[in-house]
Amino acid sequence: IRFHQCLFKATKNQIYYELANLIGDFFSKIRRQVLSSPEDAITSANEHDAILDALIEKDLTTAKTILTDHIKRVRKYMESEEN
């Protein structure tokens, strides 16, 4: 959750940062569901590391690709839980 808050804050857009705070409970719930297995936790941590590395390198294309894949994976998990 802290990772997500830092990303939103780094945009220097107050609206994004406030949005992150508002949806903090949502992130907490999703985190508990998605990271229920050690493998999922490791995958998520690796994705976060890769996003951060790309941002540090100012490689926005790679950061966007990894972030998109990360969100798709979480969304797919959430949809499978709904069914």
N, C-alpha and C positions, 0 to 999 in steps of 0.2 A: 504494500500500500504506500509506503514511504517512497518507493521508486516512482510510482505513478504521480504522487504529489510533487516530487522533484522535477519530473518531466514537465508537468503543467506549469510549475513556477518558472522553469527555465525559459518558457516562451515569453516571459516578461509581459504577459497579457493577464491583467488582473481578473478578467472574466473567466479565463481558463482555470486559473488558480482557485477561484471561488467555486467553480463548477466541480473541481476535484474534491474540494472539501464537502460539497453538497452530496456527492455520490460516493463518499467514503464508505458509508454503510453497505452500499451495493458492492463495492470492491471487496469489502471484508467477506460478504456472503459468497461471492463468486470464488474468492481465494480458498475458502474452506471447502467448497465443492470441487473445484478443479484440481486443487493440490491434495487430494485425498490419498494419493499414493506417492511413495518416494520417487518413482520414475517421473511422474507428472511435475513434482516439485523441482526436480533436477532440470527437466526440459524447460520449465518456466524461468528458472534462474539463469540457465544458459542463454535463453532468448533475451532476457533483460541485459545480461552482460554484453551480448552481441549488439544490441541497440545502443547501449552506452558507448561501446567501442567505436561504432560507426559515427556517433555524434561527436565524440572527441576528435575523430579524424576528419570531421566536417564532411563526411560522406553521406549526404542526405538521401541519395537514391537508395543506398544499401539500408540505411536506417528505416526508411519508409517501407521497403520490401520486407524486412524482418518484422517490423511492427504490424504490418498488414497480415503477415502469416501468423503472428502471435494472436492477433484479434480473431482471425478466422478459426484458429484451433480452439480458442476459448468459446467462441460462438457455436462451433460444431458440438462441443461438449455440452453446452447449455441446451441446445436443441435436442440432443439425445436424451438428456435428463427429463425433458418435458414429455417425451413420448413413452 
